[in-house]
Amino acid sequence: MALAPRAVVVHRRSELDLLLERHGTRGQAEFFLRSRDRNLAVVQARHDALHEALRQVEAAIPGGWRRAAVERADLPRLRFDPEDVVLAVGQDGLVANVAKYVADQPVIGVDPEPGVNPGVLVRHTAASTPVLLAAVASGTATLERRCMVEAVLDDGQALRALNELYVGDPGHQSARYRLFPPPAVGVVGGDDAGSGPGERQSSSGVLIGTGTGATGWCASLARDRVAAPELPGPLDERLAWFVREAWPSPSTFTRWTSGLLTVGEVLQVVAEGQLVVFGDGLESDRLQVGWGQQISVRVAERRLTLV
């Protein structure tokens, strides 16, 4: 007998929750804000909107379904099942955080504050949840297969992201590495690329983004580049990559600072110092990269199934 679907409701702690954790009581939190000419009412309103949306989503889950609720910080510890339907209640970034942990499970993005959030990934209101869950259950829901980016280390460790991956120094200082663009970029080597293959670089890190993330961090980098590559669209099977603030010196070079990756192409980074790889701003879930290790970045085989 097949298992009933499981609705997994994902959320982040509200700003009010974080204030109370820091200050202990509501009165102390209110005093902290008031002393800085800020108002607790604004924070309370956002807290109330989130919890009202969560209440509506919970009420919409069919009676025969299994249920689970998880806070964003606990996502790495949750095992997603094939029968799951994920409801991410929050901002667009919450869907990106969920994407790295699911396989083909459909994800419904619910916006608790329509008109406040951009709503690129959280497109639905809490009130529409019953209709959406029914459409998913019947197989009639409209689904988008969103491209993801993947980094694989030479020891087999891997990390995926929906918006972008960052490769850089763990302390956000200068990162040192050798960069190997795809062969289509050209043969790497020669006197102006340092000794041996690959271009030795010192920079603020390398960013590799998808079409979903092209309106965020990658867009800000492309805006400042004279010859920036055309950023991929939301459903494109391409990635854009940028080297941040590459520094020319007698031993480091700046020939390759941006480009595109299509399916099957790989951008390789060989560490010449300690590096980290993390995705979508979630630094706590990251890969540690030691001297001499190789990072291969490419279009991931897995996609996000977005309702």
WOMOJO-V627955 format. One record per pair of residues at least 12 apart in sequence whose C-alpha atoms are under 8 Angstrom apart, sorted by the first residue. I is the first residue (numbers start at 1). J is the second residue. D is the distance in whole Angstrom. If there is no record, write none. Layout:
i={I | I}
j={J | J}
d={D | D}
//
This chain:
i={3 | 4 | 4 | 4 | 4 | 5 | 5 | 5 | 5 | 5 | 6 | 6 | 6 | 6 | 6 | 6 | 6 | 7 | 7 | 7 | 7 | 7 | 7 | 7 | 7 | 7 | 8 | 8 | 8 | 8 | 8 | 8 | 8 | 8 | 9 | 9 | 9 | 9 | 9 | 9 | 9 | 9 | 9 | 10 | 10 | 10 | 10 | 10 | 10 | 10 | 10 | 11 | 11 | 11 | 11 | 11 | 11 | 11 | 12 | 12 | 12 | 12 | 12 | 13 | 13 | 14 | 14 | 14 | 15 | 15 | 15 | 16 | 16 | 16 | 46 | 49 | 49 | 50 | 50 | 50 | 50 | 52 | 53 | 53 | 53 | 53 | 54 | 54 | 56 | 56 | 56 | 57 | 57 | 57 | 57 | 60 | 60 | 61 | 61 | 72 | 72 | 72 | 75 | 75 | 76 | 76 | 80 | 80 | 82 | 82 | 82 | 83 | 84 | 84 | 85 | 85 | 85 | 85 | 86 | 86 | 86 | 86 | 87 | 87 | 87 | 87 | 88 | 88 | 88 | 88 | 88 | 89 | 89 | 89 | 89 | 89 | 90 | 90 | 90 | 90 | 90 | 91 | 91 | 91 | 91 | 91 | 92 | 92 | 92 | 92 | 92 | 92 | 92 | 93 | 95 | 95 | 95 | 95 | 96 | 96 | 96 | 96 | 97 | 97 | 97 | 97 | 99 | 99 | 99 | 100 | 100 | 100 | 100 | 102 | 103 | 103 | 103 | 104 | 104 | 104 | 104 | 105 | 106 | 106 | 106 | 106 | 106 | 106 | 107 | 107 | 107 | 107 | 108 | 108 | 108 | 108 | 108 | 109 | 109 | 109 | 109 | 109 | 109 | 110 | 110 | 110 | 110 | 110 | 111 | 111 | 111 | 111 | 112 | 112 | 121 | 141 | 142 | 143 | 143 | 143 | 144 | 144 | 144 | 144 | 144 | 145 | 145 | 145 | 145 | 145 | 146 | 146 | 146 | 146 | 146 | 146 | 146 | 146 | 147 | 147 | 147 | 147 | 147 | 147 | 147 | 147 | 147 | 147 | 147 | 147 | 147 | 148 | 148 | 148 | 148 | 148 | 148 | 148 | 148 | 148 | 148 | 148 | 149 | 149 | 149 | 149 | 149 | 149 | 149 | 149 | 149 | 149 | 149 | 149 | 149 | 150 | 150 | 150 | 150 | 150 | 151 | 151 | 151 | 151 | 151 | 151 | 152 | 152 | 152 | 153 | 153 | 153 | 153 | 153 | 154 | 154 | 154 | 154 | 157 | 158 | 159 | 159 | 159 | 159 | 159 | 160 | 160 | 161 | 161 | 162 | 162 | 162 | 162 | 162 | 162 | 163 | 163 | 163 | 163 | 163 | 163 | 163 | 163 | 164 | 164 | 164 | 164 | 164 | 164 | 164 | 165 | 165 | 165 | 165 | 165 | 165 | 165 | 166 | 166 | 166 | 166 | 166 | 166 | 166 | 166 | 167 | 167 | 167 | 167 | 167 | 167 | 167 | 168 | 168 | 168 | 168 | 168 | 168 | 169 | 169 | 169 | 169 | 169 | 170 | 170 | 170 | 172 | 173 | 174 | 174 | 174 | 174 | 175 | 175 | 175 | 175 | 175 | 175 | 175 | 175 | 176 | 176 | 176 | 176 | 176 | 176 | 176 | 177 | 177 | 177 | 177 | 177 | 177 | 177 | 177 | 178 | 178 | 178 | 178 | 178 | 178 | 178 | 178 | 179 | 179 | 179 | 179 | 179 | 179 | 179 | 179 | 180 | 180 | 180 | 180 | 180 | 181 | 181 | 181 | 181 | 182 | 182 | 182 | 182 | 192 | 193 | 193 | 193 | 194 | 194 | 194 | 199 | 199 | 199 | 199 | 200 | 200 | 200 | 201 | 201 | 201 | 201 | 201 | 201 | 202 | 202 | 202 | 202 | 202 | 203 | 203 | 203 | 203 | 203 | 204 | 204 | 204 | 204 | 205 | 205 | 205 | 206 | 206 | 206 | 206 | 207 | 207 | 207 | 207 | 208 | 208 | 208 | 208 | 208 | 209 | 209 | 209 | 210 | 210 | 210 | 210 | 210 | 211 | 211 | 211 | 211 | 211 | 211 | 211 | 211 | 211 | 212 | 212 | 212 | 213 | 214 | 214 | 214 | 214 | 218 | 218 | 218 | 219 | 221 | 221 | 228 | 228 | 229 | 229 | 229 | 237 | 237 | 237 | 238 | 238 | 238 | 238 | 238 | 239 | 239 | 239 | 239 | 239 | 240 | 240 | 240 | 240 | 241 | 241 | 241 | 241 | 241 | 242 | 242 | 242 | 243 | 243 | 243 | 244 | 261 | 261 | 262 | 262 | 263 | 263 | 264 | 264 | 265 | 265 | 266 | 266 | 266 | 267 | 267 | 267 | 268 | 268 | 268 | 268 | 269 | 269 | 269 | 270 | 270 | 270 | 270 | 270 | 271 | 271 | 271 | 271 | 271 | 271 | 271 | 272 | 272 | 272 | 273 | 273 | 273 | 274 | 274 | 274 | 274 | 275 | 275 | 275 | 276 | 276 | 277}
j={83 | 64 | 65 | 66 | 83 | 65 | 66 | 83 | 84 | 85 | 65 | 66 | 67 | 68 | 83 | 84 | 85 | 61 | 65 | 66 | 67 | 68 | 84 | 85 | 86 | 87 | 67 | 68 | 69 | 70 | 84 | 85 | 86 | 87 | 58 | 67 | 68 | 69 | 70 | 86 | 87 | 88 | 89 | 69 | 70 | 71 | 72 | 86 | 87 | 88 | 89 | 70 | 71 | 72 | 88 | 89 | 90 | 94 | 71 | 72 | 73 | 90 | 94 | 71 | 72 | 46 | 47 | 50 | 43 | 46 | 47 | 43 | 44 | 47 | 113 | 112 | 113 | 89 | 90 | 112 | 113 | 112 | 89 | 111 | 112 | 126 | 89 | 126 | 126 | 127 | 129 | 126 | 127 | 129 | 130 | 129 | 130 | 130 | 133 | 94 | 97 | 98 | 98 | 101 | 101 | 285 | 101 | 102 | 103 | 104 | 105 | 105 | 105 | 106 | 105 | 106 | 107 | 108 | 105 | 106 | 107 | 108 | 107 | 108 | 109 | 110 | 107 | 108 | 109 | 110 | 122 | 109 | 110 | 111 | 112 | 122 | 109 | 110 | 111 | 112 | 122 | 111 | 112 | 117 | 119 | 122 | 109 | 117 | 118 | 119 | 120 | 121 | 122 | 280 | 107 | 109 | 121 | 122 | 161 | 162 | 163 | 280 | 161 | 162 | 280 | 282 | 161 | 162 | 304 | 159 | 160 | 161 | 162 | 304 | 302 | 303 | 304 | 302 | 303 | 304 | 305 | 305 | 136 | 143 | 304 | 305 | 306 | 307 | 304 | 305 | 306 | 307 | 122 | 124 | 132 | 306 | 307 | 121 | 122 | 123 | 124 | 306 | 307 | 122 | 123 | 124 | 125 | 126 | 123 | 124 | 125 | 126 | 125 | 126 | 306 | 307 | 307 | 305 | 306 | 307 | 235 | 304 | 305 | 306 | 307 | 235 | 303 | 304 | 305 | 306 | 162 | 212 | 234 | 235 | 303 | 304 | 305 | 306 | 162 | 210 | 211 | 212 | 235 | 236 | 237 | 238 | 299 | 300 | 302 | 303 | 304 | 160 | 161 | 162 | 163 | 210 | 299 | 300 | 301 | 302 | 303 | 304 | 161 | 162 | 163 | 164 | 165 | 208 | 209 | 210 | 239 | 297 | 298 | 299 | 300 | 165 | 297 | 298 | 299 | 300 | 165 | 277 | 295 | 296 | 297 | 298 | 295 | 296 | 297 | 289 | 293 | 294 | 295 | 296 | 293 | 294 | 295 | 296 | 287 | 287 | 277 | 278 | 279 | 286 | 287 | 279 | 300 | 279 | 280 | 210 | 212 | 213 | 279 | 280 | 304 | 209 | 210 | 211 | 212 | 213 | 214 | 279 | 280 | 207 | 208 | 209 | 210 | 213 | 279 | 280 | 207 | 208 | 209 | 277 | 278 | 279 | 280 | 205 | 206 | 207 | 208 | 276 | 277 | 278 | 279 | 205 | 206 | 207 | 275 | 276 | 277 | 278 | 204 | 205 | 206 | 275 | 276 | 277 | 204 | 205 | 274 | 275 | 276 | 274 | 275 | 276 | 204 | 204 | 202 | 203 | 204 | 205 | 201 | 202 | 203 | 204 | 205 | 273 | 274 | 275 | 200 | 201 | 202 | 203 | 271 | 272 | 273 | 200 | 201 | 202 | 269 | 270 | 271 | 272 | 273 | 198 | 199 | 200 | 201 | 269 | 270 | 271 | 272 | 198 | 199 | 200 | 201 | 267 | 268 | 269 | 270 | 198 | 199 | 267 | 268 | 269 | 256 | 266 | 267 | 268 | 261 | 265 | 266 | 267 | 253 | 252 | 253 | 255 | 251 | 252 | 253 | 252 | 253 | 255 | 256 | 251 | 252 | 253 | 246 | 247 | 248 | 252 | 253 | 254 | 246 | 247 | 248 | 252 | 253 | 243 | 244 | 245 | 246 | 247 | 243 | 244 | 245 | 246 | 243 | 244 | 245 | 241 | 242 | 243 | 244 | 241 | 242 | 243 | 244 | 239 | 240 | 241 | 242 | 297 | 239 | 240 | 241 | 232 | 234 | 238 | 239 | 240 | 231 | 232 | 233 | 234 | 235 | 236 | 237 | 238 | 239 | 233 | 234 | 235 | 234 | 231 | 232 | 233 | 234 | 240 | 241 | 242 | 231 | 242 | 244 | 258 | 259 | 258 | 259 | 260 | 262 | 263 | 299 | 260 | 261 | 262 | 263 | 299 | 260 | 261 | 262 | 298 | 299 | 258 | 259 | 260 | 261 | 257 | 258 | 259 | 260 | 261 | 257 | 258 | 259 | 256 | 257 | 258 | 257 | 298 | 299 | 298 | 299 | 298 | 299 | 298 | 299 | 298 | 299 | 296 | 297 | 298 | 296 | 297 | 298 | 294 | 295 | 296 | 297 | 294 | 295 | 296 | 291 | 292 | 293 | 294 | 295 | 289 | 290 | 291 | 292 | 293 | 294 | 295 | 290 | 291 | 292 | 290 | 291 | 292 | 288 | 289 | 290 | 291 | 288 | 289 | 290 | 288 | 289 | 289}
d={7 | 7 | 6 | 7 | 7 | 5 | 6 | 5 | 6 | 7 | 6 | 4 | 5 | 7 | 6 | 5 | 6 | 7 | 7 | 6 | 5 | 6 | 6 | 5 | 6 | 7 | 6 | 5 | 6 | 7 | 7 | 6 | 5 | 6 | 8 | 8 | 6 | 5 | 6 | 6 | 5 | 6 | 7 | 6 | 5 | 6 | 6 | 7 | 6 | 5 | 6 | 7 | 5 | 6 | 6 | 5 | 6 | 7 | 5 | 5 | 8 | 7 | 8 | 7 | 8 | 8 | 6 | 8 | 6 | 8 | 7 | 6 | 6 | 6 | 8 | 6 | 7 | 8 | 7 | 5 | 8 | 8 | 7 | 8 | 5 | 5 | 7 | 8 | 6 | 7 | 8 | 6 | 8 | 6 | 8 | 6 | 5 | 7 | 7 | 7 | 8 | 8 | 7 | 7 | 7 | 8 | 8 | 6 | 8 | 8 | 6 | 7 | 6 | 8 | 6 | 5 | 6 | 8 | 7 | 6 | 5 | 6 | 6 | 5 | 6 | 7 | 7 | 6 | 5 | 6 | 8 | 6 | 5 | 6 | 7 | 8 | 8 | 6 | 6 | 6 | 7 | 6 | 8 | 6 | 7 | 7 | 8 | 8 | 7 | 6 | 6 | 5 | 5 | 8 | 8 | 6 | 7 | 7 | 7 | 5 | 7 | 7 | 8 | 8 | 7 | 8 | 7 | 6 | 6 | 8 | 5 | 5 | 7 | 8 | 7 | 7 | 7 | 8 | 7 | 7 | 6 | 7 | 8 | 8 | 8 | 5 | 6 | 6 | 8 | 6 | 5 | 6 | 7 | 8 | 8 | 6 | 5 | 6 | 4 | 6 | 6 | 8 | 8 | 5 | 6 | 5 | 5 | 6 | 6 | 6 | 6 | 7 | 7 | 7 | 8 | 7 | 6 | 6 | 6 | 5 | 8 | 8 | 6 | 5 | 6 | 7 | 6 | 6 | 5 | 6 | 8 | 7 | 7 | 6 | 5 | 5 | 7 | 7 | 7 | 7 | 7 | 8 | 7 | 7 | 6 | 8 | 7 | 7 | 8 | 5 | 7 | 7 | 6 | 5 | 7 | 6 | 6 | 5 | 8 | 7 | 6 | 7 | 5 | 6 | 8 | 7 | 7 | 7 | 7 | 7 | 7 | 7 | 6 | 5 | 5 | 8 | 6 | 6 | 6 | 5 | 8 | 8 | 6 | 6 | 4 | 7 | 6 | 5 | 7 | 8 | 7 | 6 | 5 | 6 | 6 | 5 | 7 | 8 | 8 | 8 | 8 | 7 | 8 | 8 | 7 | 7 | 7 | 5 | 6 | 7 | 7 | 7 | 8 | 7 | 8 | 6 | 6 | 7 | 6 | 4 | 7 | 8 | 6 | 7 | 5 | 4 | 6 | 6 | 6 | 6 | 6 | 5 | 6 | 7 | 6 | 4 | 7 | 7 | 6 | 5 | 7 | 8 | 6 | 6 | 6 | 5 | 5 | 6 | 7 | 6 | 5 | 7 | 7 | 4 | 6 | 5 | 6 | 7 | 8 | 7 | 6 | 5 | 6 | 7 | 6 | 5 | 7 | 6 | 6 | 5 | 5 | 7 | 8 | 5 | 5 | 6 | 6 | 7 | 8 | 7 | 7 | 6 | 5 | 7 | 7 | 5 | 6 | 6 | 6 | 7 | 6 | 5 | 4 | 5 | 7 | 6 | 5 | 4 | 6 | 6 | 5 | 7 | 7 | 6 | 5 | 6 | 7 | 8 | 6 | 5 | 7 | 5 | 7 | 6 | 5 | 6 | 8 | 7 | 5 | 6 | 8 | 6 | 6 | 6 | 7 | 8 | 6 | 8 | 6 | 7 | 7 | 8 | 7 | 8 | 8 | 7 | 5 | 6 | 7 | 7 | 8 | 5 | 5 | 7 | 6 | 6 | 8 | 6 | 8 | 7 | 6 | 5 | 4 | 6 | 7 | 5 | 6 | 7 | 6 | 5 | 8 | 7 | 6 | 4 | 6 | 6 | 5 | 6 | 7 | 7 | 6 | 4 | 6 | 8 | 5 | 5 | 6 | 7 | 8 | 7 | 5 | 7 | 7 | 5 | 5 | 4 | 6 | 6 | 8 | 7 | 7 | 7 | 5 | 7 | 8 | 6 | 7 | 7 | 8 | 8 | 8 | 8 | 8 | 7 | 8 | 7 | 8 | 7 | 6 | 7 | 7 | 7 | 7 | 7 | 6 | 5 | 7 | 7 | 6 | 5 | 7 | 8 | 7 | 7 | 6 | 5 | 6 | 8 | 5 | 5 | 6 | 8 | 6 | 4 | 7 | 8 | 5 | 6 | 8 | 7 | 7 | 8 | 7 | 7 | 6 | 7 | 7 | 6 | 8 | 6 | 6 | 5 | 6 | 5 | 7 | 7 | 6 | 5 | 6 | 6 | 5 | 7 | 8 | 6 | 6 | 4 | 6 | 7 | 7 | 5 | 5 | 6 | 6 | 8 | 8 | 5 | 6 | 6 | 5 | 8 | 8 | 6 | 5 | 6 | 6 | 5 | 7 | 5 | 6 | 8}
//
